[in-house]
Every structure is written in C-alpha cells, then in structure tokens.
Amino acid sequence: LYLRNGRKIIVSTNIQKLEERFLPFRNMVRIHRSFMINTQFLEYVDGVNAFLVNDIQCIISRRKRIDLFKAIQINN
C-alpha cells in the first residue's frame, strides 16, 4: 500500500481480499489485477495509465477501465 505521505506498507494478503475489505468505500477501485487505487488521489488518466499523487503511475486494464470511470463519476 502506498500512503499519501509517500510511505509504503507491505501487507500479507492478496488483492482480492483487500478489494473485499474496501468494498464499502466507493472511492477504492481495482483498476488492474495488480492495482487498486483511491480515486481521491487520482490526478489524471491518459487512457492506459492512472496517475496519482506522489508521481505514482498504475496501468489500467481494459476490463477495469469502465469500473474506474464509474467510480470517478460517482465520487465527483
């Protein structure tokens, strides 16, 4: 997990379990089999990448792109 202050926390669980745990939070969205982001820290999307604060760049999978755009609409 990347925190807003730039720190990283290593967790010993898989991303599916994290996704289930964060399900009540609408701003948390899985964008790739390896990435889950908080849309509150999303700066912009260029089509295939999501750019977050602290210069974090994540790939957006084709299948998850729609989920990301839905989450952005709900949270704005």
C-alpha positions in Angstrom: 0.0 0.0 0.0 1.2 3.5 -0.8 0.3 6.2 1.6 -0.2 9.9 0.8 3.0 10.8 2.7 5.0 8.6 0.3 5.4 5.7 2.7 4.9 2.1 1.6 3.3 -0.6 3.7 3.7 -4.3 2.7 0.6 -6.4 3.5 0.5 -10.2 3.5 -2.8 -10.7 1.8 -3.9 -10.9 -1.8 -5.5 -8.0 -3.7 -8.9 -9.8 -3.9 -9.1 -9.8 -0.1 -8.2 -6.1 0.0 -10.8 -5.4 -2.6 -13.5 -7.2 -0.4 -12.3 -5.3 2.6 -12.5 -1.9 0.9 -15.9 -2.7 -0.8 -17.8 -0.3 1.4 -15.6 2.6 0.3 -16.8 3.8 -3.1 -13.5 5.7 -3.8 -11.5 2.5 -3.7 -11.5 0.8 -7.1 -9.5 -2.0 -8.6 -8.0 -0.9 -12.0 -5.8 -3.9 -12.8 -5.1 -7.4 -11.4 -2.2 -5.8 -9.6 -3.5 -2.4 -8.7 -6.3 -0.9 -6.5 -6.4 2.9 -6.1 -8.2 5.5 -4.1 -9.8 7.9 -6.6 -9.4 10.8 -4.2 -5.7 10.7 -5.0 -6.1 10.3 -8.8 -4.7 13.3 -10.7 -5.4 12.2 -14.3 -5.9 9.3 -16.6 -4.3 9.1 -20.1 -6.2 6.1 -21.3 -4.0 3.2 -20.3 -2.4 4.7 -17.1 -3.7 6.3 -13.9 -1.5 8.9 -12.4 -1.8 9.5 -8.7 -0.3 12.0 -6.3 3.4 11.4 -5.4 4.2 10.5 -9.0 2.6 7.0 -8.8 1.6 5.6 -12.1 -0.6 2.5 -12.5 -1.7 0.6 -15.5 -5.4 0.3 -16.1 -6.6 -2.9 -17.6 -9.2 -2.8 -20.4 -11.7 -4.8 -18.3 -11.4 -2.5 -15.3 -11.4 0.8 -17.2 -15.2 1.1 -17.1 -15.1 0.4 -13.3 -12.7 3.3 -12.9 -14.7 5.8 -14.9 -17.9 4.8 -13.0 -16.1 5.3 -9.7 -14.8 8.7 -10.9 -18.4 9.8 -11.8 -19.8 8.6 -8.5 -17.2 10.4 -6.5 -17.3 13.7 -8.3 
